[in-house]
Amino acid sequence: MTFAKGASLPDPAGLLNSSLEGNARRAIDVHERDQIDEEALRVLIRAAVALNTSSGAKPSSGAAA
């Protein structure tokens, strides 16, 4: 699961465990039988949505004017 702006996201639960050497993106590698902190993942996804929909985001090219 890749987060394009993951380097800018708070991750107090340490869910982001891949692509750590990059400047922008971070990812979560999930393997069979892994236990995932569902609440922490929910918080991380909400933070990613908020970051991607913030005022600095560009509107999609298909947006009506």
N, CA, C and O atoms as CSV, one atom per row, in Angstrom:
chain,resi,resn,atom,element,x,y,z
A,1,MET,N,N,0.871,-1.132,0.000
A,1,MET,CA,C,0.000,0.000,0.000
A,1,MET,C,C,0.935,1.216,0.000
A,1,MET,O,O,1.686,1.417,0.954
A,2,THR,N,N,0.893,2.022,-1.061
A,2,THR,CA,C,1.821,3.139,-1.201
A,2,THR,C,C,1.121,4.463,-0.966
A,2,THR,O,O,0.002,4.679,-1.431
A,3,PHE,N,N,1.783,5.338,-0.249
A,3,PHE,CA,C,1.307,6.688,0.024
A,3,PHE,C,C,2.252,7.646,-0.687
A,3,PHE,O,O,3.418,7.773,-0.311
A,4,ALA,N,N,1.743,8.324,-1.719
A,4,ALA,CA,C,2.582,9.171,-2.570
A,4,ALA,C,C,3.297,10.261,-1.778
A,4,ALA,O,O,4.442,10.588,-2.088
A,5,LYS,N,N,2.661,10.818,-0.783
A,5,LYS,CA,C,3.269,11.870,0.033
A,5,LYS,C,C,3.527,11.362,1.449
A,5,LYS,O,O,3.466,12.124,2.415
A,6,GLY,N,N,3.809,10.091,1.558
A,6,GLY,CA,C,3.954,9.449,2.851
A,6,GLY,C,C,5.038,10.019,3.736
A,6,GLY,O,O,4.935,9.939,4.960
A,7,ALA,N,N,6.079,10.596,3.149
A,7,ALA,CA,C,7.146,11.179,3.959
A,7,ALA,C,C,6.650,12.376,4.755
A,7,ALA,O,O,7.282,12.769,5.735
A,8,SER,N,N,5.534,12.956,4.350
A,8,SER,CA,C,4.962,14.110,5.036
A,8,SER,C,C,3.912,13.720,6.065
A,8,SER,O,O,3.354,14.587,6.737
A,9,LEU,N,N,3.637,12.434,6.198
A,9,LEU,CA,C,2.584,11.978,7.108
A,9,LEU,C,C,3.149,11.603,8.475
A,9,LEU,O,O,4.220,11.004,8.568
A,10,PRO,N,N,2.427,11.959,9.530
A,10,PRO,CA,C,2.827,11.451,10.841
A,10,PRO,C,C,2.531,9.954,10.901
A,10,PRO,O,O,1.500,9.505,10.400
A,11,ASP,N,N,3.412,9.195,11.498
A,11,ASP,CA,C,3.229,7.739,11.589
A,11,ASP,C,C,3.677,7.257,12.964
A,11,ASP,O,O,4.646,6.506,13.074
A,12,PRO,N,N,2.970,7.690,14.019
A,12,PRO,CA,C,3.399,7.321,15.369
A,12,PRO,C,C,3.345,5.818,15.645
A,12,PRO,O,O,4.066,5.330,16.515
A,13,ALA,N,N,2.506,5.080,14.921
A,13,ALA,CA,C,2.413,3.632,15.120
A,13,ALA,C,C,3.474,2.872,14.328
A,13,ALA,O,O,3.625,1.663,14.505
A,14,GLY,N,N,4.210,3.565,13.458
A,14,GLY,CA,C,5.262,2.917,12.681
A,14,GLY,C,C,4.750,1.946,11.630
A,14,GLY,O,O,5.388,0.929,11.358
A,15,LEU,N,N,3.611,2.252,11.045
A,15,LEU,CA,C,3.044,1.371,10.024
A,15,LEU,C,C,3.820,1.421,8.711
A,15,LEU,O,O,3.950,0.407,8.025
A,16,LEU,N,N,4.332,2.593,8.364
A,16,LEU,CA,C,5.054,2.740,7.098
A,16,LEU,C,C,6.389,2.010,7.235
A,16,LEU,O,O,7.242,2.414,8.025
A,17,ASN,N,N,6.567,0.946,6.474
A,17,ASN,CA,C,7.742,0.093,6.636
A,17,ASN,C,C,8.504,-0.165,5.344
A,17,ASN,O,O,9.375,-1.034,5.297
A,18,SER,N,N,8.181,0.584,4.299
A,18,SER,CA,C,8.832,0.362,3.009
A,18,SER,C,C,9.015,1.694,2.299
A,18,SER,O,O,8.312,2.660,2.599
A,19,SER,N,N,9.949,1.752,1.364
A,19,SER,CA,C,10.274,2.969,0.613
A,19,SER,C,C,10.752,4.069,1.556
A,19,SER,O,O,10.539,5.253,1.294
A,20,LEU,N,N,11.385,3.686,2.631
A,20,LEU,CA,C,11.808,4.649,3.636
A,20,LEU,C,C,12.968,5.526,3.188
A,20,LEU,O,O,13.219,6.573,3.783
A,21,GLU,N,N,13.673,5.109,2.147
A,21,GLU,CA,C,14.818,5.879,1.676
A,21,GLU,C,C,14.421,6.997,0.706
A,21,GLU,O,O,15.260,7.821,0.346
A,22,GLY,N,N,13.181,7.035,0.288
A,22,GLY,CA,C,12.726,8.044,-0.669
A,22,GLY,C,C,12.453,9.389,-0.018
A,22,GLY,O,O,12.369,9.498,1.206
A,23,ASN,N,N,12.315,10.413,-0.856
A,23,ASN,CA,C,12.059,11.765,-0.375
A,23,ASN,C,C,10.581,12.062,-0.198
A,23,ASN,O,O,10.232,12.981,0.543
A,24,ALA,N,N,9.709,11.321,-0.847
A,24,ALA,CA,C,8.291,11.658,-0.815
A,24,ALA,C,C,7.410,10.478,-0.422
A,24,ALA,O,O,6.622,10.584,0.518
A,25,ARG,N,N,7.531,9.380,-1.112
A,25,ARG,CA,C,6.575,8.289,-0.885
A,25,ARG,C,C,7.053,7.356,0.215
A,25,ARG,O,O,8.247,7.207,0.476
A,26,ARG,N,N,6.070,6.738,0.844
A,26,ARG,CA,C,6.299,5.692,1.834
A,26,ARG,C,C,5.256,4.618,1.576
A,26,ARG,O,O,4.230,4.889,0.953
A,27,ALA,N,N,5.503,3.425,2.037
A,27,ALA,CA,C,4.574,2.324,1.774
A,27,ALA,C,C,4.466,1.423,2.988
A,27,ALA,O,O,5.275,1.478,3.914
A,28,ILE,N,N,3.435,0.589,2.948
A,28,ILE,CA,C,3.253,-0.456,3.946
A,28,ILE,C,C,3.248,-1.776,3.191
A,28,ILE,O,O,2.368,-2.034,2.370
A,29,ASP,N,N,4.231,-2.598,3.476
A,29,ASP,CA,C,4.244,-3.953,2.920
A,29,ASP,C,C,3.479,-4.839,3.885
A,29,ASP,O,O,3.810,-4.896,5.070
A,30,VAL,N,N,2.464,-5.529,3.394
A,30,VAL,CA,C,1.648,-6.409,4.218
A,30,VAL,C,C,1.838,-7.834,3.703
A,30,VAL,O,O,1.683,-8.115,2.514
A,31,HIS,N,N,2.173,-8.709,4.623
A,31,HIS,CA,C,2.388,-10.106,4.268
A,31,HIS,C,C,1.313,-10.979,4.926
A,31,HIS,O,O,0.708,-10.595,5.926
A,32,GLU,N,N,1.098,-12.126,4.357
A,32,GLU,CA,C,0.126,-13.056,4.916
A,32,GLU,C,C,0.407,-13.284,6.402
A,32,GLU,O,O,1.555,-13.466,6.807
A,33,ARG,N,N,-0.629,-13.272,7.184
A,33,ARG,CA,C,-0.600,-13.475,8.634
A,33,ARG,C,C,-0.085,-12.260,9.413
A,33,ARG,O,O,0.038,-12.333,10.635
A,34,ASP,N,N,0.219,-11.148,8.736
A,34,ASP,CA,C,0.601,-9.931,9.455
A,34,ASP,C,C,-0.593,-9.412,10.243
A,34,ASP,O,O,-1.727,-9.461,9.768
A,35,GLN,N,N,-0.342,-8.928,11.420
A,35,GLN,CA,C,-1.363,-8.278,12.224
A,35,GLN,C,C,-1.231,-6.775,11.993
A,35,GLN,O,O,-0.148,-6.214,12.155
A,36,ILE,N,N,-2.323,-6.128,11.616
A,36,ILE,CA,C,-2.304,-4.694,11.333
A,36,ILE,C,C,-3.139,-3.977,12.370
A,36,ILE,O,O,-4.252,-4.398,12.686
A,37,ASP,N,N,-2.601,-2.900,12.896
A,37,ASP,CA,C,-3.341,-2.049,13.828
A,37,ASP,C,C,-4.365,-1.276,13.004
A,37,ASP,O,O,-4.041,-0.264,12.383
A,38,GLU,N,N,-5.599,-1.761,13.007
A,38,GLU,CA,C,-6.637,-1.189,12.140
A,38,GLU,C,C,-6.908,0.276,12.439
A,38,GLU,O,O,-7.091,1.069,11.516
A,39,GLU,N,N,-6.937,0.646,13.704
A,39,GLU,CA,C,-7.198,2.048,14.054
A,39,GLU,C,C,-6.053,2.946,13.583
A,39,GLU,O,O,-6.299,4.040,13.075
A,40,ALA,N,N,-4.808,2.500,13.744
A,40,ALA,CA,C,-3.657,3.277,13.283
A,40,ALA,C,C,-3.683,3.425,11.759
A,40,ALA,O,O,-3.357,4.489,11.232
A,41,LEU,N,N,-4.068,2.366,11.058
A,41,LEU,CA,C,-4.169,2.431,9.603
A,41,LEU,C,C,-5.267,3.404,9.192
A,41,LEU,O,O,-5.087,4.186,8.258
A,42,ARG,N,N,-6.391,3.361,9.877
A,42,ARG,CA,C,-7.496,4.280,9.602
A,42,ARG,C,C,-7.042,5.734,9.779
A,42,ARG,O,O,-7.347,6.586,8.945
A,43,VAL,N,N,-6.315,6.013,10.864
A,43,VAL,CA,C,-5.810,7.364,11.123
A,43,VAL,C,C,-4.821,7.788,10.028
A,43,VAL,O,O,-4.858,8.926,9.559
A,44,LEU,N,N,-3.943,6.871,9.628
A,44,LEU,CA,C,-2.961,7.171,8.588
A,44,LEU,C,C,-3.641,7.476,7.255
A,44,LEU,O,O,-3.257,8.419,6.564
A,45,ILE,N,N,-4.636,6.690,6.897
A,45,ILE,CA,C,-5.353,6.921,5.631
A,45,ILE,C,C,-6.081,8.262,5.670
A,45,ILE,O,O,-6.073,9.002,4.686
A,46,ARG,N,N,-6.706,8.577,6.797
A,46,ARG,CA,C,-7.392,9.875,6.913
A,46,ARG,C,C,-6.409,11.028,6.810
A,46,ARG,O,O,-6.722,12.048,6.196
A,47,ALA,N,N,-5.231,10.889,7.395
A,47,ALA,CA,C,-4.212,11.932,7.289
A,47,ALA,C,C,-3.745,12.079,5.842
A,47,ALA,O,O,-3.507,13.193,5.377
A,48,ALA,N,N,-3.613,10.956,5.128
A,48,ALA,CA,C,-3.204,11.003,3.720
A,48,ALA,C,C,-4.267,11.694,2.874
A,48,ALA,O,O,-3.936,12.493,1.997
A,49,VAL,N,N,-5.527,11.400,3.124
A,49,VAL,CA,C,-6.614,12.042,2.394
A,49,VAL,C,C,-6.601,13.545,2.661
A,49,VAL,O,O,-6.733,14.345,1.735
A,50,ALA,N,N,-6.445,13.922,3.912
A,50,ALA,CA,C,-6.411,15.344,4.265
A,50,ALA,C,C,-5.244,16.046,3.583
A,50,ALA,O,O,-5.401,17.159,3.079
A,51,LEU,N,N,-4.082,15.413,3.560
A,51,LEU,CA,C,-2.909,15.991,2.906
A,51,LEU,C,C,-3.142,16.149,1.411
A,51,LEU,O,O,-2.801,17.180,0.832
A,52,ASN,N,N,-3.715,15.139,0.792
A,52,ASN,CA,C,-3.916,15.167,-0.659
A,52,ASN,C,C,-5.055,16.078,-1.097
A,52,ASN,O,O,-5.117,16.461,-2.266
A,53,THR,N,N,-5.948,16.429,-0.194
A,53,THR,CA,C,-7.056,17.312,-0.557
A,53,THR,C,C,-6.881,18.709,0.024
A,53,THR,O,O,-7.797,19.528,-0.043
A,54,SER,N,N,-5.712,18.985,0.593
A,54,SER,CA,C,-5.447,20.301,1.173
A,54,SER,C,C,-5.367,21.348,0.073
A,54,SER,O,O,-5.318,21.006,-1.109
A,55,SER,N,N,-5.353,22.595,0.446
A,55,SER,CA,C,-5.387,23.707,-0.510
A,55,SER,C,C,-4.218,23.703,-1.487
A,55,SER,O,O,-4.305,24.316,-2.551
A,56,GLY,N,N,-3.131,23.027,-1.147
A,56,GLY,CA,C,-1.982,22.976,-2.046
A,56,GLY,C,C,-2.124,21.972,-3.169
A,56,GLY,O,O,-1.301,21.948,-4.084
A,57,ALA,N,N,-3.164,21.136,-3.115
A,57,ALA,CA,C,-3.356,20.119,-4.147
A,57,ALA,C,C,-3.932,20.729,-5.408
A,57,ALA,O,O,-4.750,21.647,-5.348
A,58,LYS,N,N,-3.506,20.222,-6.537
A,58,LYS,CA,C,-4.022,20.699,-7.819
A,58,LYS,C,C,-5.320,19.963,-8.150
A,58,LYS,O,O,-5.430,18.766,-7.883
A,59,PRO,N,N,-6.305,20.660,-8.727
A,59,PRO,CA,C,-7.543,19.976,-9.134
A,59,PRO,C,C,-7.259,19.026,-10.284
A,59,PRO,O,O,-6.321,19.238,-11.052
A,60,SER,N,N,-8.060,17.987,-10.404
A,60,SER,CA,C,-7.874,17.038,-11.503
A,60,SER,C,C,-8.150,17.721,-12.831
A,60,SER,O,O,-8.884,18.709,-12.884
A,61,SER,N,N,-7.565,17.200,-13.905
A,61,SER,CA,C,-7.730,17.821,-15.218
A,61,SER,C,C,-9.150,17.738,-15.730
A,61,SER,O,O,-9.516,18.491,-16.633
A,62,GLY,N,N,-9.973,16.840,-15.178
A,62,GLY,CA,C,-11.360,16.694,-15.622
A,62,GLY,C,C,-12.339,17.544,-14.830
A,62,GLY,O,O,-13.550,17.422,-15.012
A,63,ALA,N,N,-11.829,18.408,-13.949
A,63,ALA,CA,C,-12.706,19.215,-13.105
A,63,ALA,C,C,-13.431,20.272,-13.930
A,63,ALA,O,O,-12.847,20.888,-14.820
A,64,ALA,N,N,-14.692,20.470,-13.627
A,64,ALA,CA,C,-15.480,21.517,-14.321
A,64,ALA,C,C,-15.080,22.877,-13.784
A,64,ALA,O,O,-14.794,23.021,-12.595
A,65,ALA,N,N,-15.058,23.859,-14.642
A,65,ALA,CA,C,-14.667,25.216,-14.234
A,65,ALA,C,C,-15.870,26.026,-13.826
A,65,ALA,O,O,-15.732,27.191,-13.453
